[in-house]
Amino acid sequence: MERRDFLMGAAGMLGLSSLVARASAHTGTDSPSSAITLFLCGDVMTGRGIDQLLAHPSEPRLHEPYVRDARRYVELAQEVHGPIERPVDPSYIWGAALAELERLRPDVRIVNLETAVSRSSEHWPGKGIHYRMHPANVGCLTAAEIDCCVLANNHVLDWGYAGLAETVPTLRRAGVETVGAGRDLAEATAPAILEVVGKGRVVVFAFGSPTSGIPPEWAATMERPGVSLLSELSDAALQRIAARVGAEKRPGDVVVASIHWGGNWGYAIPADQRRFARRLVEVAGVDVVHGHSSHHPRGIEIYRGRPIFYGCGDFLNDYEGIGGHEEFRGDLVLAYFVSLDPASGRLVRLVATPFQSRRLRLERAAPADSAWLRETLDREGGPLGTRVDAGSDETLVFRSRDDRSSAESV
């Protein structure tokens, strides 16, 4: 795999071996063997309560207005669904998702990691929530063979510049690529390049929008660490992205633009987001727009044969037992499997597997819950030109209402 700083120890080599093995074994279920399949999900928050479950919990003191001890989030989950024996195995939090990853064998696994991975005690002042996972717990990411963590979000600097300075090398030593944050503007804006043996490359660019709650002062500069901040969804910003994609993209590459944007709740998609996402496809040559920040899945668009995720929804968090916004069913999450033709960049197949969070781990969603997700996303996808069908393998299948060839499958 062509990764920056990848040869940082044996863990990095293990990560390479894992990706090569997956590339060799992947058959692209119901997709041509030449297709590149991505696993995508929304926010993966392994700090706070989840960190307390693992073998090396951070010091639990929090700086939140209502909860002062991270262990309280474990207690809330137990009050709803029963006891959790601690410490848990690093793979515990993924639960049934691991079997699905093994079944579908995606070539590349990309998540938005919404957590600092650090021992830093320098929490960002004036910020209400601070997520942190102890570096010794990084095995909870490698347990799911994650290839790339997007860091352009509103929590990666929760524990200051010291926290970010520890997060990036910790992940890379574990064989996990990072994108969207770094020690300066050059590192924060550099793409992650993941080579899929025998198929091509996946090139990931990451951006964070202030609309997701990223403080403007978190923007990386030539002299300051930070995130790749997309300060506005303007034509000028689009042209800068297009130039960067054009400088990097080779024939046969699949380009992902991962964007942390928008609010946490609600299905409405702002007009400027939709316009910008479409222009990323039209002008910048992006093949997948991987949008996240919403705590629940939003409608998906298939535009010119390319999928646009406006909000993937959370995937792992410690919100179990916290009331509010029940109508959005934040306990239900989706693992997305996106197969693309690397020669054209067009979508071959898009499916999602529903899960439910219980005792801070993922279980397969019950049929009634899967049906609720299908109906909801079919309703929300209607105005975007997308329909959602029930797959024969208990997945949700996304298709363009206008172009069946964009996602032929089941």
C-alpha positions in Angstrom: 0.0 0.0 0.0 1.2 3.5 -0.9 0.8 5.2 2.5 2.6 8.2 3.9 4.9 7.2 6.8 3.5 3.6 6.4 6.8 1.9 7.1 6.7 3.0 10.7 7.2 -0.3 12.5 5.8 -3.8 12.3 2.2 -2.7 12.9 2.3 -0.8 9.6 3.5 -3.9 7.8 0.7 -5.9 9.4 -1.7 -3.4 8.0 -0.3 -3.8 4.5 -0.4 -7.5 4.7 -4.1 -7.3 5.8 -5.1 -5.1 2.8 -3.2 -7.3 0.3 -4.9 -10.4 1.7 -8.3 -8.7 1.4 -7.6 -7.7 -2.2 -6.7 -11.2 -3.0 -9.8 -12.7 -1.4 -12.3 -10.1 -2.4 -14.9 -11.4 -4.9 -17.1 -8.3 -4.9 -20.4 -9.9 -3.9 -22.8 -9.5 -6.8 -20.3 -7.1 -8.4 -17.6 -7.6 -11.1 -14.3 -8.9 -9.7 -12.6 -5.8 -11.1 -14.8 -3.5 -9.0 -13.3 -1.7 -6.0 -15.5 -2.0 -3.0 -15.4 0.5 -0.2 -16.7 0.2 3.4 -17.9 3.6 4.5 -19.7 4.7 7.6 -20.3 7.9 9.5 -18.9 9.0 12.9 -16.9 6.5 14.8 -16.5 7.8 18.4 -14.3 5.5 20.4 -13.7 8.0 23.3 -15.4 8.7 26.5 -17.7 5.8 27.5 -16.4 3.4 24.9 -12.8 4.2 26.0 -13.8 3.4 29.5 -14.9 -0.1 28.4 -11.5 -1.0 26.9 -8.5 -2.4 28.6 -6.6 1.0 28.9 -9.2 3.7 29.8 -8.2 7.3 29.9 -8.5 9.3 33.1 -12.3 9.6 33.3 -12.7 13.3 34.3 -14.8 15.3 31.8 -15.3 19.0 31.3 -18.9 18.8 30.3 -21.6 21.0 31.9 -23.7 18.0 33.1 -21.5 14.8 33.1 -18.1 15.0 34.8 -17.1 11.3 34.6 -16.9 9.3 31.4 -17.9 6.2 33.2 -21.4 7.7 33.6 -22.0 6.9 29.8 -21.3 3.3 30.5 -23.8 3.3 33.3 -26.5 4.9 31.1 -26.1 2.2 28.5 -26.3 -0.5 31.2 -29.4 1.0 32.7 -31.2 0.5 29.3 -29.8 -2.8 28.1 -28.1 -4.6 31.0 -24.6 -5.1 32.4 -21.4 -5.0 30.4 -18.5 -7.0 31.7 -15.2 -4.9 31.6 -12.7 -4.7 30.2 -14.0 -5.7 26.8 -12.0 -7.2 23.9 -10.8 -4.6 21.3 -13.2 -6.1 18.8 -16.2 -5.9 21.2 -17.6 -2.6 20.0 -18.0 -3.7 16.3 -20.1 -6.7 17.3 -22.0 -8.2 14.3 -20.4 -5.7 11.9 -17.2 -7.8 11.9 -19.0 -10.8 10.4 -20.5 -8.5 7.7 -17.1 -7.1 6.9 -15.8 -10.6 6.6 -18.7 -11.6 4.4 -18.5 -8.7 2.0 -14.7 -8.3 2.1 -14.4 -4.6 1.0 -11.1 -3.6 -0.5 -10.8 -0.4 1.6 -12.3 0.5 4.9 -12.8 4.3 5.6 -14.3 5.8 8.7 -14.7 9.3 10.2 -12.8 9.0 13.5 -14.4 11.6 15.8 -12.0 11.1 18.7 -8.5 12.3 19.7 -6.2 9.4 20.4 -4.1 10.8 23.1 -3.0 11.0 26.7 -3.2 14.8 26.6 -4.9 16.5 29.5 -5.1 19.9 27.7 -8.7 20.0 26.8 -9.8 22.8 24.4 -11.2 25.6 26.5 -14.8 26.7 26.0 -15.8 23.6 24.1 -18.6 21.6 25.7 -17.6 18.1 24.7 -14.2 16.5 24.6 -13.7 13.0 23.1 -10.5 11.1 23.9 -9.3 7.5 23.5 -6.2 6.2 25.2 -3.5 5.4 22.5 -3.1 1.9 24.0 -6.7 1.2 22.9 -6.0 1.8 19.2 -6.5 -2.0 18.7 -10.2 -1.3 18.6 -9.7 0.2 15.2 -7.3 -2.4 13.9 -9.7 -5.1 15.1 -12.0 -4.0 12.2 -9.0 -3.6 9.9 -9.7 0.0 9.3 -7.5 1.4 6.5 -8.1 5.1 6.7 -9.4 7.5 9.4 -10.8 10.8 8.4 -9.8 13.4 11.0 -11.3 16.6 9.5 -14.0 16.9 12.1 -15.1 18.9 15.2 -13.6 16.6 17.8 -10.0 15.7 16.7 -8.6 18.8 18.5 -10.7 18.3 21.6 -7.5 17.7 23.6 -5.5 20.5 22.0 -2.6 20.5 19.7 -0.8 18.1 21.9 -3.7 15.6 21.4 -3.5 16.0 17.6 0.2 15.6 17.7 -0.2 12.2 19.3 -3.3 11.1 17.4 -1.8 11.1 13.9 1.4 9.1 14.6 -0.4 6.7 16.9 -2.8 5.7 14.1 0.0 5.5 11.5 2.1 3.3 13.7 -0.9 1.0 13.9 -1.0 0.8 10.1 -4.0 3.2 9.8 -3.7 6.0 7.3 -5.0 9.5 8.3 -6.4 12.3 6.2 -7.8 15.8 7.0 -5.6 16.9 9.9 -1.9 17.3 10.6 1.0 19.3 11.8 0.6 22.0 9.2 -1.5 22.9 6.1 0.4 20.7 3.8 -0.1 17.6 5.9 -3.7 18.4 6.8 -4.7 18.8 3.1 -2.6 15.9 1.7 -4.7 13.0 0.4 -4.6 9.5 1.7 -3.6 7.1 -1.1 -4.6 3.5 -0.7 -3.5 1.0 -3.3 -5.7 -2.0 -4.0 -3.5 -4.7 -5.4 -4.5 -5.7 -8.9 -7.3 -3.1 -9.1 -6.1 0.5 -8.7 -5.9 3.2 -6.1 -8.4 4.9 -3.8 -7.5 8.5 -3.2 -9.2 10.1 -0.2 -9.4 13.9 0.4 -11.0 15.2 3.6 -12.5 18.5 4.6 -14.4 19.9 7.6 -17.0 22.6 7.4 -17.7 25.1 10.2 -21.4 24.1 9.9 -20.5 20.9 11.8 -19.2 22.8 14.7 -15.5 23.0 13.9 -14.0 26.1 15.5 -12.5 28.4 12.8 -9.3 28.6 14.8 -8.8 24.8 14.2 -7.9 25.5 10.6 -4.4 24.3 9.7 -2.0 26.9 8.4 1.5 26.8 7.1 2.7 27.5 10.6 0.0 25.9 12.7 -1.4 22.3 13.2 -5.1 21.8 12.5 -7.7 20.4 10.2 -8.4 20.8 6.5 -11.1 23.4 6.9 -13.6 24.1 4.1 -14.6 27.6 5.3 -17.3 28.0 2.7 -18.9 26.0 -0.1 -17.9 28.5 -2.8 -16.8 28.3 -6.4 -13.4 29.3 -5.3 -13.2 26.5 -2.8 -14.4 24.1 -5.5 -11.7 25.2 -8.0 -9.0 24.6 -5.3 -10.3 21.1 -4.7 -10.5 20.4 -8.4 -6.9 21.5 -8.8 -5.7 19.2 -6.0 -7.7 16.3 -7.4 -6.4 16.9 -10.9 -2.9 17.0 -9.7 -3.3 13.6 -7.9 -5.8 11.6 -9.9 -4.5 9.0 -12.3 -6.5 6.9 -14.8 -8.2 4.1 -12.9 -8.2 6.0 -9.5 -11.3 6.2 -7.4 -11.5 9.5 -5.7 -13.4 10.0 -2.4 -14.1 13.5 -1.0 -15.0 13.0 2.7 -16.7 16.0 4.2 -17.8 16.7 7.8 -20.7 19.1 7.4 -24.0 20.2 8.7 -26.1 19.7 11.8 -26.7 16.6 13.9 -30.5 16.1 13.4 -33.0 16.4 10.6 -33.4 15.1 7.1 -33.3 18.5 5.2 -30.3 18.9 2.9 -29.2 22.5 2.4 -29.3 23.6 -1.2 -25.6 24.8 -1.0 -24.5 21.3 0.1 -26.4 19.6 -2.7 -25.0 22.1 -5.3 -21.4 21.7 -4.0 -21.6 17.9 -3.9 -22.8 17.8 -7.5 -20.1 20.2 -8.6 -17.5 18.0 -6.9 -18.6 15.3 -9.3 -18.9 17.5 -12.3 -15.9 19.8 -12.0 -13.5 18.1 -9.6 -13.7 14.5 -10.8 -14.8 13.1 -7.4 -16.3 9.6 -7.6 -17.7 9.4 -4.0 -18.9 12.2 -1.8 -18.7 10.8 1.7 -20.7 13.3 3.9 -21.0 12.9 7.6 -21.9 14.7 10.9 -25.6 13.9 11.2 -26.4 11.4 14.0 -28.7 9.5 11.8 -28.6 8.5 8.1 -29.9 11.0 5.5 -31.0 10.6 2.0 -28.5 9.4 -0.7 -28.2 10.7 -4.2 -26.7 8.9 -7.2 -25.6 11.7 -9.5 -24.0 10.9 -12.9 -23.4 7.4 -11.7 -21.6 8.6 -8.5 -23.0 8.2 -5.0 -23.4 11.3 -2.8 -23.8 10.7 1.0 -25.1 13.8 2.6 -25.1 12.3 6.1 -24.0 8.7 6.8 -25.2 8.8 10.4 -23.2 7.8 13.5 -21.8 4.3 13.5 -20.2 3.9 16.9 -20.9 6.1 19.9 -21.8 6.1 23.6 -25.2 7.8 23.3 -27.1 4.8 24.4 -29.5 5.7 27.2 -29.5 9.4 26.4 -33.0 10.7 25.6 -34.1 13.1 22.9 -34.7 13.0 19.1 -36.2 9.5 19.3 -38.1 10.1 16.1 -34.8 9.8 14.1 -33.9 6.4 15.6 -30.2 7.2 16.3 -29.7 3.7 17.7 -30.0 2.3 14.1 -26.9 2.6 12.0 -25.7 1.6 8.6 -22.6 0.1 7.2 -22.3 1.1 3.5 -20.6 -1.0 0.9 -19.9 0.9 -2.3 -18.6 -0.9 -5.4 -17.2 1.2 -8.3 -15.7 0.5 -11.7 -12.2 1.9 -11.4 -12.0 2.4 -15.2 -14.9 4.8 -15.3 -15.5 5.7 -11.6 -19.1 4.8 -12.0 -21.2 3.1 -9.3 -21.7 -0.7 -9.8 -23.5 -1.5 -6.6 -24.5 0.3 -3.4 -25.8 -1.6 -0.4 -26.0 -0.9 3.3 -26.4 -3.3 6.2 -28.5 -2.1 9.2 -27.3 -2.5 12.8 -28.5 -1.5 16.2 -26.4 -0.3 19.1 -27.0 -2.2 22.3 -24.6 -2.4 25.3 -22.2 -0.2 23.3 -21.8 -2.7 20.5 -23.5 -3.4 17.2 -26.1 -6.1 16.7 -28.0 -6.9 13.5 -31.1 -4.8 13.3 -34.4 -6.6 13.6 -36.5 -7.0 10.4 -39.0 -4.3 11.6 -36.1 -1.9 12.2 -34.5 -2.6 8.9 -37.9 -2.0 7.2 -38.2 1.3 9.0 -34.8 2.4 7.7 -35.6 1.3 4.2 -38.9 3.2 4.2 -37.4 6.3 5.7 -34.4 6.4 3.3 -36.7 5.6 0.3 -38.9 8.5 1.3 -35.9 10.9 1.8 -34.1 9.6 -1.4 -37.2 10.2 -3.5 -36.5 13.9 -4.1 -32.9 13.0 -4.7 -33.8 10.5 -7.4 -32.9 7.4 -5.4 -35.0 4.5 -4.3 -34.2 1.9 -1.7 -35.1 -1.8 -2.0 -34.8 -4.7 0.4 -31.9 -7.0 -0.6 -32.1 -10.7 -0.5 -29.2 -10.8 2.0 -30.9 -8.5 4.6 -29.3 -5.4 3.2 -30.7 -2.2 1.8 -30.0 -1.7 -1.9 -29.8 1.8 -3.3 -30.6 2.5 -7.0 -31.1 5.5 -9.1 -34.8 5.9 -10.0 -33.7 7.1 -13.5 -30.8 4.8 -14.3 -31.1 1.2 -13.1 -27.6 0.4 -14.5 -26.0 2.6 -11.8 -26.6 0.0 -9.2 -27.6 -3.3 -10.8 -27.2 -6.1 -8.3 -29.6 -8.3 -6.4 
